[in-house]
Amino acid sequence: MLYINVVVIIITATLAIISRKHYSKYKDGVGVKSRVLAVGLSMGHSVWLLFNNVLPLEGITDRLMERLRKNNIVSPKGLELMTEKYIATRIAVVIGILFTFNLFEFGNTLYNKFLRDEENIIIREEYRGDVIEEEIYYQLSGQEQTIVLNVSPVRLSEEAFYSKADQVAVEMEEKYFSYGEIISQDMELPLVDEEGVFDLSWESNNPEIISSNGRIKTQLDETPKKARLNLTISYYDYSAKYDFVVQVGAKKKSELEKKSEYLEQALNSLEQETVDNQELLLPDKIDDVEITLGKNKEKNGRFVLIGILVAVITTSISIGRLKDIGRERDKKLMAEYPYFVDSLWIYIESGMNLKRAIMQYVETSNKENGILVEHLRYTLNQIDNGVAEYVAYEELGSRLELPVYVSLMRHISQNLRMGTKDLRILMETEVSMALEAKKETAKKIGEEASTKLIFPMIVLLVVVMVLIMTPAFMGF
């Protein structure tokens, strides 16, 4: 994981250097914050250009432009720049999140690397405590293996040793060697008794048949072979020995199994040799095999995964919020359309031309900060700055995007090109259509409201039924 962290840092630094050509485009101040933002945006811009050259992303750009157009009043060129900056900002945020969490992961990895001795320390349980099970990981031939190491408590009273040692020996015989059963597979001989009071050690007098930790060594055949296993029950300076006669076959072990057995023996021997110490210090390697404590292994990669999750969530929320804002904007524009068309028709009937009628609507509107009013002001400014009137109205329809506005502005633009003699008839027709659309909208809102009331009505019905039926059931 350390190498991956370093590669990510190098890639980010390289990207920052390559992106300097876009730095001046986004730098708008002299402070540290302004410079950091400019570096981030220039990196986001470079990444977007790279992906845009490799993958066909025009569809994504077009959809973002549509959503941004709904929430901002800008020219086509300004919309392109705004979309470009928005994309660069979102990519910069993702890069920043991933880079930050990668730094956390890098620091965590370095911490584990240089403080390995402390991390490989196992704290023993106190007097009469439980046996601690620790998972040890290692790799052989590209395969990950696991050993469970049982760590004994620090101290136990010696008074119970001699009286309980015989009981433990009987329990071992009944559990593993009773009734002269033939052992046909490896045994997991315990290293501590069930209560966790005594240390148990095993020694085979016939290691060519069975090893000291219950592993079968020879090929199984129909004629069982007898072997002896010596059990030593120990408690500090006290010990008691017992002999068990077992009948076993043999099983040839692979090199991988032998190596695993050797590692397990080495770790258990180390555990027994240091039983007087509070801390059990594990080596980093045993015969070139790296040893890793189980609780350390679980830490790798978690910060990177969290960073990816946070980046995905923040990006999804941002894009979803754009969509919600656009949907709300469309509702407001549709609600205002009948009033807009009706007002224009009244002003034109009173003798005003179209431009003057729009100006009058803007001036008399009680929605100073309304979306439609802002778009109309922008269109009037375009006309005052020399843009042809019919072009400005067509652009207004394109910015608003809703079909009713696009149709209205297209008809107005065509009428202006051919002359305004039919403008009153056009507006009268639009007023009639707008009133019908208003009725349909009101009907739709009513149907949605009635649908939303179904669930509360069901809940109320359930409550009423409970109130009615409860006394009836209580009467029985």
C-alpha positions in Angstrom: 0.0 0.0 0.0 2.9 2.3 0.7 4.0 2.2 -2.9 0.5 3.0 -4.1 0.4 6.0 -1.8 3.7 7.3 -3.1 2.6 6.8 -6.7 -0.6 8.8 -6.1 1.4 11.6 -4.5 3.8 11.7 -7.5 1.0 11.6 -10.0 -0.7 14.5 -8.2 2.5 16.6 -8.1 3.2 15.9 -11.8 -0.4 16.9 -12.7 0.0 20.1 -10.7 3.2 20.9 -12.6 1.7 20.1 -16.0 -1.4 22.2 -15.2 0.6 25.4 -14.7 -0.3 26.6 -18.2 -3.9 27.0 -17.0 -3.0 28.6 -13.7 -3.3 32.2 -14.8 -6.8 31.5 -16.2 -8.2 30.7 -12.8 -6.1 32.9 -10.5 -8.1 35.9 -9.4 -6.2 37.1 -6.3 -2.9 37.2 -4.5 -3.6 35.3 -1.3 -2.7 31.7 -0.4 -6.3 30.7 -0.7 -6.6 32.1 -4.2 -3.4 30.4 -5.4 -4.5 27.0 -3.9 -7.9 27.3 -5.7 -6.2 28.3 -8.9 -3.9 25.2 -8.7 -6.8 22.9 -8.0 -9.0 24.3 -10.8 -6.1 24.2 -13.3 -5.5 20.5 -12.4 -9.3 19.8 -12.8 -9.2 21.5 -16.2 -6.2 19.4 -17.3 -7.8 16.2 -16.2 -11.0 17.1 -18.1 -9.1 17.8 -21.3 -7.3 14.5 -20.9 -10.5 12.5 -20.6 -12.2 14.5 -23.3 -9.4 13.6 -25.7 -9.7 9.9 -24.8 -13.4 9.3 -24.2 -16.5 10.8 -26.0 -17.8 13.1 -23.2 -19.7 15.6 -25.3 -23.0 14.2 -24.0 -22.0 14.9 -20.4 -20.9 18.4 -21.3 -24.2 19.2 -23.0 -26.3 17.9 -20.1 -24.3 20.1 -17.7 -24.7 23.1 -19.9 -28.5 22.6 -20.0 -28.7 22.5 -16.2 -26.4 25.5 -15.7 -28.4 27.4 -18.3 -31.5 27.0 -16.3 -29.9 28.5 -13.2 -27.9 31.4 -14.8 -28.4 34.1 -17.3 -25.4 34.2 -19.5 -24.5 34.4 -23.1 -23.6 31.2 -25.1 -19.9 32.0 -24.7 -20.3 32.7 -21.0 -22.2 29.5 -20.6 -19.3 27.5 -22.1 -16.9 29.2 -19.7 -19.2 28.5 -16.8 -19.6 24.9 -17.7 -15.9 24.5 -18.1 -15.2 26.1 -14.7 -17.9 23.9 -13.1 -16.4 20.7 -14.4 -12.9 21.8 -13.4 -14.2 22.6 -9.9 -15.9 19.2 -9.4 -12.8 17.4 -10.6 -10.6 19.5 -8.4 -12.8 18.7 -5.4 -12.5 14.9 -6.2 -8.7 15.2 -6.6 -8.5 17.2 -3.3 -10.6 14.6 -1.4 -8.7 11.6 -2.8 -5.3 13.4 -2.3 -6.2 14.3 1.3 -7.3 10.8 2.3 -4.3 9.3 0.4 -2.1 11.5 2.7 -3.9 10.1 5.7 -3.3 6.5 4.4 0.3 7.4 3.7 0.8 8.7 7.2 -0.9 5.7 8.7 1.3 3.3 6.6 4.5 5.1 7.7 3.3 5.0 11.3 2.9 1.3 11.1 6.1 0.9 9.2 8.4 2.8 11.7 6.6 1.8 14.9 6.3 -1.9 13.9 7.9 -3.1 17.2 5.2 -1.3 19.2 2.4 -2.5 17.0 3.6 -6.1 17.3 3.3 -6.0 21.1 0.6 -8.1 22.6 -0.6 -7.1 26.1 -1.3 -10.2 28.2 -4.3 -10.6 30.4 -3.9 -10.1 34.1 -4.2 -12.9 36.8 -6.9 -15.4 35.9 -7.6 -13.6 32.7 -8.6 -15.2 29.4 -6.4 -16.5 26.8 -5.9 -14.0 24.0 -6.2 -15.2 20.4 -4.1 -13.2 17.9 -4.1 -13.8 14.2 -0.7 -13.9 12.5 -0.5 -13.5 8.7 2.3 -14.6 6.4 2.7 -15.4 2.7 4.2 -18.5 1.2 4.5 -19.2 -2.5 2.2 -16.2 -3.2 -0.5 -17.5 -0.9 -1.6 -15.9 2.3 -1.7 -18.1 5.4 -3.0 -17.5 8.9 -1.9 -18.8 12.3 -3.9 -18.3 15.5 -1.6 -17.7 18.4 -2.9 -18.4 21.9 -1.3 -16.0 24.5 -1.5 -17.0 28.1 -2.3 -14.7 31.1 0.5 -13.3 33.2 0.2 -15.1 36.5 -1.8 -17.9 38.1 -1.8 -19.3 41.7 0.5 -22.3 42.0 -1.7 -23.8 44.8 -4.1 -25.4 42.3 -1.4 -26.9 40.0 -0.9 -30.4 41.5 -4.5 -31.0 42.4 -5.8 -30.0 38.9 -3.0 -31.4 36.7 -4.3 -35.0 37.0 -7.8 -33.8 36.1 -6.4 -32.0 33.0 -4.5 -35.2 32.0 -7.6 -37.3 32.2 -9.5 -34.8 30.2 -6.9 -34.9 27.5 -6.9 -38.7 27.3 -10.7 -38.9 27.1 -10.8 -36.2 24.4 -7.9 -37.3 22.1 -6.7 -40.8 22.9 -9.6 -42.8 24.5 -10.8 -46.3 23.5 -7.7 -47.0 21.5 -9.0 -45.1 18.4 -6.7 -45.0 15.4 -5.7 -41.4 14.5 -6.0 -41.0 10.8 -5.7 -37.2 10.5 -3.7 -34.3 12.1 -4.7 -33.3 15.6 -4.9 -29.8 17.0 -3.3 -30.5 20.3 -4.1 -27.7 22.8 -1.3 -25.5 24.3 -3.4 -24.4 27.2 -6.2 -26.2 29.2 -9.8 -25.2 28.9 -9.7 -22.9 31.9 -6.6 -21.1 30.6 -4.7 -21.9 33.8 -2.0 -24.3 32.6 0.4 -24.3 29.7 0.4 -27.6 27.8 3.4 -28.8 25.8 3.6 -32.0 23.8 6.6 -34.1 22.8 6.6 -37.0 20.5 8.9 -40.0 21.1 8.2 -41.1 17.5 8.5 -37.9 15.5 8.8 -40.0 12.3 5.1 -41.0 12.9 3.6 -38.0 14.6 5.1 -34.7 15.5 5.0 -33.0 18.9 2.1 -30.8 17.9 -0.1 -33.7 16.5 0.9 -33.6 12.8 1.0 -37.0 11.1 4.4 -37.5 9.3 4.1 -40.8 7.3 1.9 -42.3 4.7 -1.3 -43.9 6.1 -1.7 -47.6 5.6 -3.8 -50.4 6.9 -1.3 -51.4 9.7 -1.5 -48.7 12.4 1.8 -47.6 14.0 2.2 -47.0 17.7 3.7 -43.8 19.0 4.0 -42.0 22.3 3.1 -38.5 23.1 4.4 -36.9 26.3 2.2 -34.2 27.8 3.9 -31.7 30.1 1.5 -29.6 32.2 3.4 -26.5 33.3 2.9 -23.6 35.6 6.1 -21.5 35.9 8.6 -23.7 37.8 6.1 -26.6 38.4 5.4 -29.3 35.9 3.9 -32.8 35.6 4.4 -35.3 32.8 2.0 -37.9 31.3 2.4 -40.5 28.6 -0.2 -41.4 26.0 0.0 -44.3 23.6 -1.5 -43.5 20.2 -2.0 -45.5 17.0 -1.5 -43.4 13.9 -0.7 -43.6 10.2 1.4 -41.2 8.3 0.8 -38.4 5.9 3.4 -36.8 3.7 3.3 -33.1 4.0 4.0 -30.6 1.2 6.7 -28.0 1.5 4.1 -25.3 2.1 2.6 -27.3 5.0 6.0 -28.0 6.5 6.9 -24.3 6.4 3.6 -23.4 8.0 4.1 -26.0 10.7 7.6 -24.6 11.3 6.3 -21.1 11.6 3.6 -22.2 14.0 6.1 -24.0 16.2 8.5 -21.1 16.2 5.7 -18.7 17.2 4.4 -21.0 20.0 7.9 -21.5 21.3 8.5 -17.8 21.4 5.2 -17.4 23.3 6.2 -20.0 25.9 9.7 -18.6 26.3 8.4 -15.1 27.1 5.5 -16.1 29.3 7.0 -14.2 32.3 6.9 -10.9 30.3 3.9 -8.6 30.1 4.6 -8.0 26.4 5.1 -10.5 23.6 7.3 -9.0 20.9 6.9 -10.7 17.6 9.8 -10.6 15.0 9.2 -8.9 11.7 10.4 -12.0 9.8 11.0 -15.7 10.4 13.2 -17.3 7.8 12.5 -14.5 5.3 8.7 -14.9 5.8 7.2 -11.6 6.9 5.0 -11.7 10.0 2.1 -9.4 10.4 -0.2 -9.1 13.4 -3.9 -9.6 12.3 -5.1 -6.3 13.8 -2.6 -4.3 11.8 -3.5 -6.0 8.5 -7.1 -4.7 8.7 -6.0 -1.1 8.7 -4.6 -1.0 5.2 -6.5 0.9 2.6 -9.4 2.2 4.7 -8.6 5.9 4.3 -8.4 5.5 0.5 -11.8 3.7 0.5 -13.3 6.5 2.7 -11.9 9.1 0.4 -13.4 7.5 -2.7 -16.7 7.2 -1.0 -16.7 10.9 0.1 -15.7 12.0 -3.4 -18.5 10.0 -5.0 -21.1 11.3 -2.5 -20.1 15.0 -2.8 -20.1 14.8 -6.6 -23.5 13.1 -6.7 -25.0 15.6 -4.3 -23.7 18.6 -6.3 -25.0 17.3 -9.6 -28.3 16.2 -8.0 -28.7 19.7 -6.5 -28.3 21.2 -10.0 -31.1 19.0 -11.2 -33.4 19.9 -8.3 -32.7 23.7 -8.8 -33.5 23.4 -12.5 -36.7 21.5 -11.9 -37.9 24.2 -9.4 -36.9 26.9 -11.9 -39.1 25.3 -14.6 -42.1 25.2 -12.2 -41.8 28.9 -11.5 -41.5 29.8 -15.1 -44.5 27.7 -16.1 -46.5 29.2 -13.3 -45.6 32.7 -14.5 -46.2 32.1 -18.2 -50.0 32.8 -18.3 -49.5 36.2 -16.5 -46.6 37.1 -18.8 -48.6 36.4 -22.0 -51.7 38.1 -20.7 -49.8 41.2 -19.7 -48.0 41.4 -23.1 -51.4 41.2 -24.9 -52.9 43.9 -22.7 -49.9 46.3 -23.3 -49.9 45.6 -27.0 -53.6 46.2 -27.2 -53.1 49.5 -25.5 -50.8 50.6 -28.4 -47.3 49.7 -27.1 -44.7 47.9 -29.3 -43.3 44.6 -28.1 -40.1 46.0 -26.6 -42.0 48.7 -24.7 -44.5 46.0 -23.5 -41.7 43.9 -22.1 -40.2 46.9 -20.4 -43.5 47.7 -18.9 -43.9 44.2 -17.6 -40.5 44.3 -16.0 -41.1 47.7 -14.4 -44.6 46.8 -13.0 -43.8 43.2 -12.0 -43.9 42.6 -8.2 -41.3 39.8 -8.7 -38.2 42.0 -8.7 -35.9 38.9 -8.3 -38.0 36.6 -10.4 -36.4 34.3 -12.9 -38.4 35.5 -15.9 -37.9 39.2 -15.0 -34.1 38.6 -14.8 -34.1 37.0 -18.2 -36.2 39.8 -19.7 -33.8 42.4 -18.3 -30.9 40.6 -19.9 -32.7 40.5 -23.2 -33.5 44.3 -23.1 -29.8 45.0 -22.3 -28.8 42.9 -25.4 -31.2 45.0 -27.6 -29.8 48.3 -26.1 -26.3 47.1 -26.9 -27.0 46.5 -30.6 -28.2 43.0 -30.8 -31.1 42.6 -33.3 -34.4 42.5 -31.6 -35.6 39.3 -33.2 -32.2 37.6 -32.4 -32.5 38.6 -28.8 -36.0 37.1 -28.5 -34.8 33.8 -30.1 -31.9 33.6 -27.6 -34.4 34.3 -24.8 -36.5 31.3 -25.8 -33.3 29.2 -26.0 -32.2 30.2 -22.5 -35.6 29.5 -21.0 -35.7 26.1 -22.8 -39.4 25.4 -21.9 -41.4 24.5 -25.0 -44.1 27.2 -24.5 -41.5 30.0 -24.2 -39.5 28.6 -27.1 -42.6 28.5 -29.3 -43.7 32.0 -28.3 -40.3 33.7 -28.9 -39.9 31.9 -32.2 -43.3 33.2 -33.4 -42.5 36.7 -32.2 -39.1 36.6 -33.9 -40.7 35.5 -37.2 -43.4 38.1 -36.9 -40.8 40.9 -36.3 -38.9 39.8 -39.5 -42.0 39.9 -41.6 -43.7 42.9 -39.9 -45.8 43.4 -36.7 -49.2 43.7 -38.2 -50.3 40.2 -37.0 -48.6 40.5 -33.6 -51.9 41.2 -31.8 -53.6 38.2 -33.3 -50.6 36.1 -32.3 -50.7 37.3 -28.7 -54.4 36.7 -28.5 -54.0 33.1 -29.6 -51.1 32.7 -27.1 -53.3 34.1 -24.3 -56.0 31.5 -25.1 -53.5 28.7 -25.1 -51.9 29.9 -21.9 -55.3 29.9 -20.1 -55.9 26.4 -21.2 -52.5 25.4 -20.0 -53.1 27.1 -16.7 -56.3 25.1 -16.3 -54.5 21.8 -17.0 -51.7 22.7 -14.6 -54.3 23.5 -11.8 -56.0 20.2 -12.5 -52.7 18.3 -12.4 -51.8 20.0 -9.1 -55.2 19.0 -7.6 -54.7 15.4 -8.7 -51.3 15.3 -7.1 -52.6 16.7 -3.9 -55.4 14.1 -3.7 -52.8 11.4 -4.3 -50.6 12.6 -1.5 -53.6 12.5 0.8 -54.2 8.8 0.3 -51.5 7.7 2.8 -52.6 10.0 5.7 -56.2 8.8 5.0 -55.1 5.1 5.3 -53.2 5.9 8.6 -56.3 7.6 9.9 -58.5 4.6 8.9 -56.2 2.2 10.7 -56.3 4.4 13.9 -60.1 4.5 13.8 -60.3 0.7 13.3 -58.0 0.2 16.3 -60.1 2.6 18.4 -63.3 0.7 17.5 -62.0 -2.9 17.7 -60.0 -2.5 20.9 -63.0 -2.3 23.3 -64.6 -5.2 21.4 -61.6 -7.4 22.0 -61.3 -6.3 25.6 -64.9 -7.3 26.2 -64.2 -11.0 25.6 
